[in-house]
Amino acid sequence: MAILLSLVAGLPARAQDGPFPRNMVQPALQQAFTAILERHLEPAAPADLALWSLRGLGAVDTRLSAEVVSGLLRLTLGDRLLAELLAPAQPLQPGTPPGAARPEARPPADVLASTLTEFYAAAWAASPVLRHAGAERMLQAGFDELFNHLDPYSRYVTAQDALEARERRVGQSSLGLRLAGGRRNVVIIASVVPDGPAARAGLREGDQLLSIDGYPVSARRITEAAELLEGYTDTEVSLGLRRGNRRLTISLRRSSQPSQTVRAERSDGLLWLRVSHFSAQTTDDLSTALLDAFSGPQAPRGVVLDLRGNRGGVLMQAMSVADLFLTDGPVASSLGRHPDSVRNWRAAGRDQAQGRPVVVLVDGRTASSAEIVTAALSDRGRAVVVGSSTLGKGLIQIVVPLSNGAEVLISWSRVLAPLGWPVQGLGVQPALCTSLGLDAVQAELAQLFAGQAPRAAVLARLRAARAPVPASEVSALRNTCPPAEGRELDAEVAKVLMDRPGAYGTALAR
């Protein structure tokens, strides 16, 4: 069916700030929509994708708005109609007979790209605000609104940001520190890597971060604070801090040396392993710590794996870290619409903790790769999890480069725990919950000492969940142990479990 086009007469053929860059915009749209339609985790109708993209232009020029009326996609500037096109049709679904009528002769991504290009051209001609913002901002606004409807992690990365991301190191890692949100929306220094730039400059855990290079920071926008720390190797960043009643300004130089992600300590006969994030070296560092501890004459009686505040990192490191504690069997799997998104990971090594008890500490900031490790060890009956509900980030993204130098990051598969439940949204549930306070912990421990696993019903309900999980069920499960930041109580509970093998065994049972 031919596309119906109605453009208002009298619009200027050339924008005052330059012609519409059609040769840049249309190929980028075509490449992006090909990937989204084929690979995104959730199917979406082309008409919806077009409408969402057009509505995103309103973030640049608030006078622009879009709607669908009687199958026609309309773009207006105030009360002025700029363009009207037939809304792109739904593509044929898998299994449709070869002879079935096809709504569009061209591939849906091509129709989407050409349709939006016409709308974008009309908006460009009519809106000085849009022309001033530029084509990259226009594309970003369209994709931002589109991805707002699809999932929280897919995004469009501009050409400049994509270039810088390939050339720079992550600031938190190269500076040897980790940020976290504190009370009253303050940002605090949550941890400092020994011998890193932050430690050498005198930063301490608990310091309040006020500004980065003069820009004030808030826990409400902590992601932006982390991004402000990013920069090129061997460049400086200035931090404004509060320590008690004192205000400090400290300059740090970003290091070119990879930071250590694993911190190992021996205490009370236990090996405490703190993993701050997952880098390319994490498995090797963790393996070295385990081998060193268990090769001597006084091997530890148990291992506490502390993943609190660990936001994840390299996905494959999660699989190999879990493998350090398992001998065989499933670690995780992934499932999406595209055949290439379906994968299974299995353990193939030997248990480097030599079968000793393992407790994993988690909190509301434990995410992504750290959640995968926790879910694997919990589902497989290899570790007892202590803490609170974790973040619930269990989507895998692919990076699709575009012809304009930009990229789209697309969530294309869900991570499933060994027993088949999705990590996304649900997060990992602990066997002992500490986020409800001391009285609740004591009550759970009392049940454990009596031979009853206090959260067995919650864990059974979690493990029975299958994607897509209704929002009401996600909320109900997470409310049984609300996400919270780690606390000293976590480590105390871990010690109790290590001291009481019977209680550990009861908590471990599936």
C-alpha positions, -999 to +999 in steps of 0.1 A: +000+000+000+014+034-010+023+058+017-001+087+021+018+120+025+004+154+032+028+182+040+016+217+047+024+240+017+045+270+023+071+254+046+106+266+038+126+242+016+158+249+035+162+255+072+177+287+082+205+269+100+212+245+072+194+218+052+180+187+069+208+160+070+186+133+054+216+113+042+228+110+078+194+105+095+177+079+073+205+052+072+210+055+110+172+051+116+171+021+092+200+004+110+187+011+144+151-001+137+163-032+119+181-042+151+152-032+174+126-051+154+147-082+151+165-083+184+148-064+212+136-086+240+100-075+236+082-072+203+067-038+195+044-027+167+061-004+141+033+021+145+040+024+182+078+028+176+071+056+151+047+074+175+071+071+205+099+084+184+080+114+172+067+122+207+103+124+218+108+155+197+087+173+223+116+171+247+135+194+223+107+217+212+077+215+236+054+228+208+058+196+188+033+168+194+023+135+177-007+113+177-024+086+157-059+094+143-078+068+122-046+050+113-028+082+103+003+094+122+002+132+126+028+157+137+018+192+148+036+223+159+012+240+183-021+239+163-003+237+129-003+204+111+033+197+098+029+162+084+005+133+081+015+097+071+000+063+071+012+046+104+037+018+096+020-016+096+027-046+118+052-070+102+043-106+095+046-128+126+067-160+125+048-189+111+026-168+088+019-188+055+042-177+026+012-167+005-004-144+031-010-108+022+019-086+033+008-052+048+040-035+035+060-046+005+092-032+021+109-044+053+093-028+083+125-011+093+128+006+059+092+018+062+099+031+097+131+049+087+116+066+056+084+075+075+103+091+104+127+108+081+098+126+064+084+137+098+118+147+111+124+168+079+091+186+084+099+192+120+134+205+111+120+229+086+093+243+110+112+244+143+142+267+148+146+252+183+151+217+167+175+231+141+195+248+168+197+216+189+209+196+158+203+163+142+221+143+169+199+157+196+168+151+175+177+114+171+186+111+208+153+126+219+134+102+196+152+071+208+151+082+245+113+083+244+111+051+224+133+032+249+113+046+278+085+024+266+106-007+260+130-012+289+151+009+314+185-001+299+184+002+262+196+036+249+210+057+221+245+068+224+255+099+204+286+097+181+306+119+204+297+099+235+304+066+217+338+078+207+347+090+242+334+059+258+357+038+236+387+060+245+383+065+282+383+045+314+356+044+340+363+070+365+354+051+397+377+023+387+407+044+376+404+067+406+403+038+430+370+046+447+333+037+446+303+060+452+271+052+469+240+071+479+237+081+516+209+096+537+193+128+527+204+124+491+241+128+498+268+110+478+294+092+499+327+075+492+316+039+498+349+023+494+385+031+486+409+007+469+441+003+489+471+019+472+448+035+445+448+072+437+420+080+461+437+062+490+470+079+483+453+113+483+438+106+517+402+099+508+383+078+534+353+056+533+324+077+545+336+110+532+307+130+517+312+140+481+298+175+475+311+183+440+331+171+410+350+197+391+328+223+407+295+206+397+273+197+428+262+161+431+232+144+446+223+108+453+192+113+432+214+116+402+243+093+413+247+079+377+256+114+366+281+117+394+298+085+383+299+098+347+315+131+359+343+110+374+350+095+339+378+110+318+410+103+299+439+085+315+464+108+333+440+137+336+429+153+369+396+157+386+388+179+415+366+166+443+348+188+469+343+168+501+329+171+536+345+152+564+328+158+597+326+196+600+355+202+576+353+209+539+381+196+517+391+199+480+412+170+467+426+166+432+430+130+418+448+119+387+431+091+368+453+060+367+462+039+337+466+009+359+437-015+363+423-014+398+420-044+420+385-057+423+391-083+450+401-077+486+409-108+507+412-110+545+415-138+571+395-133+603+380-158+628+391-187+607+371-174+577+382-160+543+364-127+536+364-119+499+352-084+490+345-080+453+338-044+444+329-049+407+336-074+379+365-065+356+385-086+332+408-096+361+382-105+387+382-142+382+420-145+382+422-123+413+396-143+431+411-176+421+445-165+434+430-155+467+412-189+471+442-209+461+465-190+485+440-195+513+433-232+507+468-244+498+483-237+533+482-259+564+454-238+580+427-236+554+397-214+563+366-231+577+344-210+554+342-183+528+322-150+530+318-135+495+308-099+500+290-085+469+273-056+486+274-025+465+287-045+435+270-030+404+283-058+381+306-054+351+319-079+326+292-106+321+315-135+314+334-128+346+301-136+365+300-171+349+336-178+356+334-165+392+305-188+399+324-216+384+352-212+411+327-225+436+310-252+415+322-284+399+295-289+372+259-281+363+242-249+352+253-214+361+228-193+342+210-191+308+197-163+286+166-162+265+153-137+240+134-135+207+164-137+185+180-172+181+214-159+189+203-146+223+197-181+236+226-193+256+235-217+284+265-214+308+276-244+328+303-249+354+333-270+342+360-265+369+366-275+404+354-260+437+383-239+448+367-234+482+370-272+486+334-276+497+337-253+527+305-233+537+300-202+516+279-171+526+272-144+501+264-109+514+242-087+492+222-055+494+199-033+474+229-021+453+240-056+443+233-058+406+239-074+372+269-098+372+269-098+410+233-110+410+241-137+385+268-151+407+245-149+438+216-166+420+238-194+407+253-202+441+219-200+458+200-220+433+227-247+432+227-250+470+263-239+472+259-207+493+235-191+518+226-155+509+223-129+536+212-093+532+183-077+513+166-079+479+191-070+452+186-045+424+171-068+398+191-060+367+191-091+346+190-080+310+218-084+285+225-057+259+241-058+225+258-028+210+248-019+174+270+006+156+253+031+133+265+047+101+266+082+118+291+070+144+265+066+171+254+034+187+222+018+201+224-005+231+195-029+229+183-053+256+179-085+237+178-113+263+169-121+299+192-138+323+176-168+340+189-184+372+197-221+371+162-230+383+146-209+355+134-177+372+143-143+357+167-120+376+153-089+359+129-070+382+128-097+408+165-096+419+178-122+443+161-130+476+183-138+507+178-168+529+181-145+559+169-109+556+186-081+575+168-051+560+139-054+584+160-048+615+175-066+644+143-080+659+134-096+626+168-111+622+167-126+657+133-141+649+146-156+617+177-170+635+155-186+661+135-204+635+167-215+619+181-229+652+148-248+655+154-265+622+131-243+601+142-222+571+124-189+578+122-178+542+117-211+525+083-202+512+096-169+497+125-186+480+102-213+466+078-187+452+108-168+437+121-199+420+087-208+406+084-174+388+087-173+351+090-144+327+072-121+322+065-118+360+035-096+368+045-063+385+023-072+415+042-104+421+076-086+417+065-061+443+051-087+467+083-107+466+106-078+470+085-064+499+093-095+519+128-081+523+130-045+510+163-035+493+186-016+516+223-007+519+246-032+536+251-030+573+273-045+600+245-069+608+251-088+575+286-098+586+274-108+621+248-131+607+274-146+584+296-154+614+266-170+632+260-193+603+296-203+601+296-211+638+264-231+637+268-258+609+233-271+616+218-237+610+239-232+579+226-265+565+190-256+572+194-223+555+211-239+526+185-265+519+163-260+488 
